[in-house]
Amino acid sequence: MQTERVTFLTSPDHKAALDAFAASNGKSVGHVLREASTRYLVEGEADEEAALALLVREVEAAVPVMRADIRDTIASIQRANDAVDAVLAGERPRA
């Protein structure tokens, strides 16, 4: 496995906590950080998938309502057009 070095700055207390955690688990600090960052990346992907699933459910619920609203709007426009046509034809508009 090819590796690359990653350097980051942290406080002395945080570094001491990392050292102590790693030592108490029989691992290197590098191993602990690799595990933690991998877990962080995977959880971020899971969060995105959960958000996408929620969005899909919202869209699926909204689309039928939007379609009904569009049908109602088209019917309302047609009624208005019919009333205008009646007035222009000299007829009394229907209520």
C-alpha positions in Angstrom: 0.0 0.0 0.0 1.4 3.4 -1.0 1.1 5.9 1.8 1.3 9.7 2.0 2.0 11.9 5.0 -0.7 14.1 6.4 0.3 16.7 9.0 -2.1 18.7 11.1 -1.8 21.0 14.1 -3.5 20.4 17.4 -3.2 21.5 21.0 -0.8 19.8 23.4 -3.8 18.5 25.4 -5.4 17.0 22.3 -2.1 15.4 21.2 -1.7 14.0 24.8 -5.2 12.6 24.6 -4.5 11.0 21.2 -1.3 9.5 22.5 -3.0 8.1 25.6 -6.0 6.7 23.7 -3.8 5.0 21.1 -1.5 3.6 23.8 -4.4 2.3 25.9 -5.7 0.5 22.8 -2.4 -0.9 21.6 -2.4 1.2 18.4 -0.4 4.0 16.9 -1.8 7.5 16.8 -1.7 7.2 13.0 -3.8 4.1 13.1 -6.4 5.8 15.5 -6.6 8.8 13.2 -7.0 6.6 10.0 -9.8 4.7 11.7 -11.5 7.9 12.9 -11.2 9.7 9.6 -12.5 6.6 7.7 -15.5 6.4 10.1 -16.1 10.1 9.7 -16.1 9.8 5.9 -18.5 6.8 5.9 -20.9 8.5 8.3 -20.9 11.6 6.1 -22.0 9.4 3.1 -24.7 7.8 5.2 -26.0 11.2 6.3 -26.2 12.3 2.6 -28.1 9.1 1.7 -30.5 9.6 4.6 -31.1 13.2 3.5 -31.6 12.1 -0.1 -34.1 9.5 1.0 -36.0 12.1 3.0 -36.0 14.5 0.1 -37.4 11.7 -2.2 -40.2 11.0 0.2 -41.1 14.7 0.4 -41.1 15.0 -3.4 -43.2 11.9 -3.8 -45.8 13.3 -1.4 -45.7 16.8 -3.1 -46.1 15.7 -6.7 -49.7 14.5 -6.5 -50.7 17.7 -4.7 -49.0 19.8 -7.4 -50.7 17.9 -10.2 -54.1 18.4 -8.6 -53.3 22.1 -8.2 -52.3 22.4 -11.8 -55.5 20.6 -12.9 -57.6 23.0 -10.8 -55.7 26.0 -12.2 -56.3 24.9 -15.8 -60.0 24.4 -15.1 -60.2 27.9 -13.5 -58.5 29.4 -16.5 -60.9 27.6 -18.8 -63.9 28.9 -16.9 -62.5 32.4 -17.1 -61.9 32.0 -20.9 -65.4 30.8 -21.4 -66.8 33.8 -19.5 -64.7 36.2 -21.6 -65.8 34.5 -24.8 -69.5 34.8 -23.7 -69.1 38.5 -23.0 -67.4 39.1 -26.3 -70.1 37.2 -28.1 -72.7 39.4 -26.5 -74.0 36.7 -24.3 -74.7 36.9 -20.6 -71.8 35.2 -18.7 -72.7 32.0 -16.8 -72.1 32.1 -13.1 
